[in-house]
Amino acid sequence: MKFFLDTANLEEIKKIKSIGMLDGITTNPSLISKENIYNENDVKKHYISICKLLDEGKYLSVEVISTDYHNIINEAKKLSILDPNKIVIKVPMTIDGIKSIQFFSKKKIKTNCTLIFSVGQALLAAKSGAYYISPFLGRLDDISYNGLKLIEEIKKVFFNFNFKTKILAASIRNPIHIIECAKIGIHAITTPINTIYSLFNHPMTNIGLNKFLEDYKKKIK
Ligand code: G3P
C-alpha cells in the first residue's frame, strides 16, 4: 500500500522521504493556506519545489480552486504544465468537476476526484475516468458514519466492473485507519506526518530495546 503525505510543507516532505516512506503527496487549498505563501505565483513555485522532492513515478495531487467547468480546465492546464509527469489534478466531486475529469481523461491527464463521501459519487468519478478517487474517512467518522465501510463498498463496486480508478483513502487520522485500509487492500492512503510516525510506536519495542542495551552495558565494557 502506498503512503502519501497530506501536506504542503517542504520540511515534512523531506522528513518522510528520508525514512523511505514517501510514495506521493496530496495537497488541498487548506493545506496550502498553512504555508507562508501569499500570491498565486508563489503557490505555483511552491508546487514546483514539492515536485523536485519527488522521485520519478511519484505524484503530487494539486487541487484546483475553480468551480466551473471552463475555469477548472484553464486552471488545471496551467497547473499541469508545472510538472506534467508528476502533477495529478485534484478536482472536487461536482457536476463541473466530473465533466472536467472526463475532459482530462481523454487527454490522458491524471486526475484525483476529491471530496468523495458516498459509493454513488465514487461510481460517477470512476465512470468518468478519474485516475484516483479520494474518499474522506475521518470526516465521515466525525459525523458518525463508518468511513472504512464506505471504502470497502467502493472497492467491491470497482472490482465488480473492473474499474481502473485507484482508491486513495483520504482524511486518514490514525494508525488504525491505515491498518484497516491495508487489510481491505486499498491502493494508497494519504495522511499527515504524525500518523505515519505513530505507526512506529509500540511500548513493548521501547521496553525491549532499553532492556537489551541495559543488559549489554552491565557486562560489556
Ligand atoms: O487532502 C484531503 C484530506 O486528506 C483532508 O483530511 O483531515 O482535513 O479531513 P482532513
Residues whose N, C-alpha, C, O or C-beta is under 5 A from the ligand:
A	BS01	G3P	D6 T26 T27 N28 G138 R139 A170 S171 I172 T190
